[in-house]
Amino acid sequence: MIGTALIVGGGVGGMGAAIALAQRGVAVELIDIDPDWRAYGAGISVTGMSLRAFDELGIFDQVKERGFVGSGIRLRNTQGAVMMETPEAPENLDPVDCSGGIMRPVLHSIMQEKVKEAGIAVTLGVEATAFDEMGDGVRVSLSDGTERDVDLVVASDGVQSKTRKMLFPDVPKPKFTGQGCWRIVADRPEGVDRTEMYLGGPIKLGLNPISNDKLYAFILEHVPDNPWYEEDDLIPQVERLLEGFGGDVPEIRANLGPDSMVNYRPLEWMLLPLPWHSGRVVLIGDAVHATTPHMASGAGLAVEDGLALADELEKSDDLDASLPAFGKRRFERARMVVENSVRIGDIEMSGGDQMEANKMLGGTMQKLKEAY
């Protein structure tokens, strides 16, 4: 097992990798460019594979307490009529058989607390600017002029990863899918007790509980011209998109206001071919497999990456063996999520066969319950 590691990026994936390595006795330092170590975004959906990964990190109970963990799904048409819902599930399900949601800043806070509890050093307001291989280690130059000599660097610096650009400068940039995703946090109507999907129209809408009194709604629309919205335009655009929906949506729409948390981003994807490492620097999470939210599995994949990497490093002291083994172990699982998510988005944008999309979604989610 390695002795020291530097984690580049303090998001969900980076913190997950830091915790997993520290739990195995590695001396870990985590760096993040944001001096305030903030989390951006509204709510986040979490599927069974994500909850299993959180359980392995030791944070499942906190996620359950401060977010929402349940099971099942309810499908409605655009007017709110129930088309299908799964039966009530038994209590005390294994995490992998559950689903739920949580505020992204709350999840970030839970993981930050775990990082501190694990004794991981955290340095904020800096980024890595160069990596120099030294045979049995790597020297990392940081933007504040300091250096770190470590056995391994794990870069989890997101879809626009600067580390990826340094290591693999010829890799194509992330690709815009043609869809935009709106995310809002709103008061949770009493009847929303599980994930709900409103299907059948040009706009795809989902509601997901994230606490006892709040929900997270996501709205997917086809935006081939990839527009940019000013801050003052966000609420009016959401009001426009929710117009015409039935069920609990009119209540949610009526309660939108200046304090509503609204987030918009165009959906992009990328899948880096193997290898995912160069020398003693390895990439994980969105830096190598950025996906769209159709499987609600991006965060789970990133945390699994850290767990799987720690596992492979524990098996062998030879990084020339363990780093390629990590990439090989993770690639097909990541490829399945990325490609199937993009395919479902294509079906939605083209008005294609929703049965095909539902079958692909169900099959992928079942596969993700398998061991990673």
C-alpha positions in Angstrom: 0.0 0.0 0.0 1.2 3.5 -0.7 2.1 5.8 2.2 1.1 9.2 0.9 -1.4 10.7 -1.5 -2.5 14.1 -2.7 -6.1 14.5 -3.8 -6.8 17.2 -6.3 -10.4 18.4 -6.0 -12.6 18.6 -2.9 -15.9 17.6 -4.4 -17.8 14.3 -3.7 -15.4 12.2 -5.7 -12.2 13.7 -4.3 -13.5 13.5 -0.7 -14.7 9.9 -1.2 -11.2 8.9 -2.5 -9.5 10.8 0.4 -11.7 9.0 3.0 -11.2 5.6 1.4 -7.4 6.0 1.4 -7.2 7.4 4.9 -9.3 4.5 6.2 -6.5 2.2 4.8 -3.8 4.1 6.6 -2.6 6.4 3.9 -1.5 9.9 4.9 -3.7 12.0 2.7 -3.8 15.7 1.8 -6.7 17.2 -0.1 -6.5 20.4 -2.1 -9.2 22.5 -3.6 -9.1 25.7 -5.7 -12.1 27.2 -3.8 -10.8 29.0 -0.6 -14.3 28.5 0.9 -14.6 24.8 -0.2 -18.2 25.4 -1.3 -20.7 23.1 -3.0 -22.6 24.4 -6.0 -26.0 23.3 -7.1 -29.4 22.5 -5.6 -30.5 18.9 -4.8 -29.0 15.6 -5.9 -30.8 12.3 -6.5 -29.1 9.2 -5.1 -29.7 5.7 -6.3 -29.0 2.4 -4.6 -25.4 2.2 -5.9 -24.7 5.7 -4.5 -26.2 4.8 -1.1 -24.1 1.6 -1.0 -21.0 3.6 -1.6 -21.9 6.1 1.1 -22.5 3.2 3.4 -19.0 1.8 2.7 -17.5 5.3 3.5 -19.5 5.3 6.8 -21.8 8.2 6.0 -25.1 6.4 5.1 -26.7 7.1 8.5 -26.0 10.8 8.2 -27.3 10.9 4.6 -30.5 9.2 5.8 -30.9 11.6 8.7 -30.2 14.8 6.9 -31.6 13.9 3.5 -34.3 11.5 2.4 -33.9 7.7 1.9 -36.8 5.6 0.7 -37.7 3.4 -2.2 -39.9 3.1 -5.2 -41.1 5.3 -8.0 -44.3 6.9 -9.2 -44.9 7.7 -12.9 -47.5 10.3 -13.8 -48.7 11.8 -17.1 -48.3 15.6 -17.7 -51.7 16.2 -16.1 -50.7 14.4 -12.9 -52.6 11.1 -13.3 -50.7 8.1 -11.9 -49.7 5.7 -14.7 -47.7 3.4 -12.5 -46.2 3.1 -9.1 -44.2 0.5 -7.3 -45.7 -1.1 -4.2 -44.7 -0.2 -0.7 -41.3 -1.7 0.1 -40.4 -3.4 3.4 -38.5 -1.4 6.0 -34.8 -1.9 6.7 -33.8 -2.5 3.1 -30.1 -2.7 2.3 -28.8 0.7 1.1 -28.4 -0.7 -2.5 -32.1 -1.4 -2.6 -33.1 2.2 -1.6 -33.1 5.5 -3.3 -33.5 9.1 -2.2 -32.1 12.6 -2.4 -30.3 15.2 -0.5 -29.2 18.9 -0.8 -25.8 19.0 -2.5 -24.4 21.4 0.2 -25.7 19.1 2.9 -24.0 16.1 1.3 -20.9 18.2 0.9 -21.0 19.1 4.6 -21.4 15.5 5.7 -18.4 14.4 3.7 -16.3 17.4 4.9 -17.0 16.3 8.5 -15.9 12.8 7.6 -12.7 14.1 6.0 -11.9 16.1 9.1 -12.7 13.1 11.4 -10.3 11.0 9.3 -7.4 13.4 10.0 -7.0 14.3 6.4 -5.0 17.5 5.8 -7.0 20.1 3.7 -5.4 23.0 1.8 -7.7 25.4 0.2 -7.3 28.1 -2.5 -4.7 26.2 -4.4 -4.5 24.0 -7.5 -1.8 21.8 -9.0 0.2 23.4 -11.8 2.8 20.7 -12.6 3.6 17.0 -11.9 7.2 15.8 -12.0 7.8 12.1 -11.8 10.7 11.1 -9.6 10.8 7.3 -9.9 9.3 6.2 -6.6 7.1 9.3 -6.2 5.8 12.5 -7.9 6.5 16.1 -7.1 3.5 18.3 -7.4 3.9 22.1 -7.8 1.0 24.1 -6.4 -0.2 27.6 -7.4 0.9 29.1 -4.1 4.5 28.3 -5.0 4.8 25.3 -2.6 5.5 21.7 -3.6 4.4 18.3 -2.4 6.3 15.0 -2.7 3.9 12.1 -2.6 3.5 8.5 -3.7 0.3 9.1 -5.7 -1.9 11.9 -7.0 -5.6 11.3 -7.4 -7.2 14.0 -9.5 -11.0 14.5 -9.2 -11.2 18.0 -10.6 -14.4 17.7 -12.6 -15.6 17.7 -16.2 -13.3 20.6 -17.1 -10.4 18.9 -15.4 -7.1 20.9 -15.7 -5.2 17.7 -14.7 -6.7 15.8 -17.6 -5.7 18.6 -20.0 -2.1 18.5 -18.6 -1.8 14.7 -18.8 -3.8 14.1 -22.0 -3.8 17.4 -24.0 -5.2 15.8 -27.2 -8.4 14.4 -25.7 -11.6 16.0 -27.1 -13.4 18.4 -24.9 -16.7 17.4 -23.2 -19.6 17.3 -25.7 -22.9 19.2 -25.4 -25.8 16.8 -25.7 -28.5 19.3 -26.8 -30.4 19.2 -23.5 -30.4 21.6 -20.6 -31.2 20.7 -17.0 -33.0 22.9 -14.5 -32.9 22.1 -10.8 -34.9 23.7 -8.2 -35.5 23.2 -4.4 -39.1 23.7 -3.3 -41.4 22.9 -0.4 -42.4 19.3 -0.5 -46.2 18.5 -0.8 -47.3 15.9 1.6 -48.1 13.3 -1.2 -44.6 13.3 -2.6 -43.2 10.4 -0.7 -40.9 8.9 -3.4 -39.4 9.8 -6.7 -42.0 10.9 -9.2 -41.6 11.4 -13.0 -44.0 13.3 -15.2 -43.9 11.8 -18.7 -45.5 12.2 -22.1 -44.7 15.8 -23.0 -41.7 17.6 -24.6 -40.5 18.6 -21.1 -39.3 15.8 -18.7 -40.0 16.6 -15.1 -38.9 14.7 -12.0 -39.6 15.3 -8.3 -37.5 13.8 -5.6 -37.8 14.3 -1.8 -34.5 15.6 -0.2 -35.7 16.1 3.4 -38.8 15.9 5.5 -40.1 19.2 4.1 -38.2 19.9 0.9 -38.0 18.4 -2.6 -35.7 18.7 -5.5 -37.2 19.1 -9.0 -35.4 18.6 -12.2 -36.6 19.7 -15.6 -35.0 18.5 -18.9 -35.6 20.4 -22.1 -34.2 20.3 -25.6 -32.1 23.4 -26.2 -30.1 22.8 -29.4 -28.9 26.4 -29.5 -27.4 26.1 -26.0 -28.8 29.4 -24.6 -27.3 31.4 -21.7 -29.7 32.7 -19.0 -29.2 35.7 -16.8 -29.9 35.4 -13.1 -33.1 37.4 -13.3 -34.4 35.1 -16.1 -34.1 31.8 -14.1 -37.4 31.9 -12.2 -39.5 33.1 -15.2 -38.0 30.3 -17.3 -38.9 27.7 -14.7 -42.4 29.1 -14.4 -42.8 28.8 -18.1 -41.5 25.2 -18.2 -43.8 24.1 -15.4 -46.9 25.7 -16.9 -49.5 23.1 -17.9 -48.4 20.3 -15.6 -50.9 18.9 -13.1 -50.6 16.9 -9.9 -48.6 18.7 -7.3 -46.7 20.9 -9.8 -49.1 23.9 -9.7 -48.5 24.2 -6.0 -44.8 24.0 -6.5 -44.9 26.6 -9.3 -47.1 29.0 -7.2 -44.5 29.0 -4.4 -41.5 29.9 -6.6 -40.0 33.2 -5.5 -36.9 35.3 -4.9 -35.7 32.8 -2.3 -36.1 29.7 -4.5 -32.9 27.9 -5.3 -32.7 27.6 -9.1 -29.8 26.1 -11.0 -29.4 25.6 -14.7 -26.7 23.9 -16.7 -26.3 22.5 -20.2 -25.7 18.8 -20.2 -22.2 17.6 -21.3 -20.6 14.2 -21.4 -17.2 12.7 -21.9 -15.6 9.3 -21.6 -11.8 9.1 -21.5 -10.3 6.0 -23.1 -8.0 4.0 -21.0 -5.5 4.6 -19.5 -6.9 6.9 -16.8 -3.4 7.4 -15.4 -0.1 8.8 -16.4 2.8 7.8 -14.2 1.7 8.3 -10.6 -1.2 10.6 -11.4 -4.6 8.9 -11.8 -7.9 10.5 -12.7 -11.3 9.6 -11.3 -15.0 10.8 -11.4 -16.2 13.4 -13.9 -12.6 14.0 -15.0 -12.8 10.7 -16.9 -16.5 9.8 -17.2 -18.7 12.9 -17.0 -22.3 11.8 -17.5 -25.8 13.3 -17.8 -28.2 12.9 -14.9 -30.5 10.4 -16.5 -29.3 7.6 -14.3 -28.7 9.8 -11.2 -25.4 7.9 -10.9 -22.6 10.5 -11.5 -21.9 11.0 -7.8 -22.2 7.3 -7.0 -19.7 6.4 -9.8 -17.2 9.0 -8.5 -17.4 7.6 -4.9 -17.1 4.0 -6.2 -14.0 5.1 -8.1 -12.3 6.1 -4.9 -13.3 2.9 -3.1 -12.2 0.7 -6.0 -8.9 2.6 -6.3 -8.2 2.1 -2.6 -9.0 -1.5 -3.0 -6.7 -2.0 -6.0 -3.9 -0.2 -4.2 -4.3 -2.4 -1.2 -3.9 -5.5 -3.3 -0.5 -4.5 -4.6 2.5 -2.3 -3.8 3.2 -2.1 -7.6 1.5 1.0 -9.1 2.4 -0.3 -12.5 -0.1 -3.1 -11.8 -2.7 -1.5 -9.5 -3.4 1.7 -11.6 -4.1 -0.2 -14.9 -6.2 -2.7 -12.8 -8.2 0.1 -11.4 -9.0 1.5 -14.9 -9.9 -1.9 -16.3 -12.1 -2.6 -13.3 -14.0 0.7 -13.7 -14.2 1.4 -17.5 -17.1 -0.8 -18.6 -19.3 0.3 -15.7 -18.6 3.9 -16.5 -19.1 3.4 -20.2 -22.5 1.8 -19.6 -23.7 4.7 -17.5 -22.4 7.4 -19.8 -23.5 5.9 -23.1 -26.9 4.8 -21.9 -27.6 8.1 -20.3 -26.8 10.0 -23.5 -28.9 7.5 -25.5 -31.9 8.2 -23.2 -31.4 11.9 -23.7 -31.4 11.4 -27.5 -34.7 9.5 -27.3 -36.2 12.3 -25.2 -35.1 15.0 -27.6 -36.3 13.1 -30.7 -39.6 12.0 -29.3 -38.5 8.4 -29.7 -39.7 5.2 -28.1 -40.2 5.9 -24.4 -40.5 2.1 -23.8 -37.0 1.7 -25.1 -35.7 4.4 -22.7 -37.5 2.9 -19.7 -36.2 -0.5 -20.5 -32.6 0.8 -20.8 -33.0 2.8 -17.6 -34.3 -0.2 -15.7 -31.7 -2.6 -17.0 -28.9 -0.2 -16.3 -30.1 0.4 -12.7 -30.3 -3.3 -12.1 -26.7 -3.8 -13.4 -25.5 -1.1 -11.1 -26.7 -3.0 -8.1 -24.0 -5.6 -8.9 -20.7 -5.4 -7.2 -18.4 -2.7 -8.6 
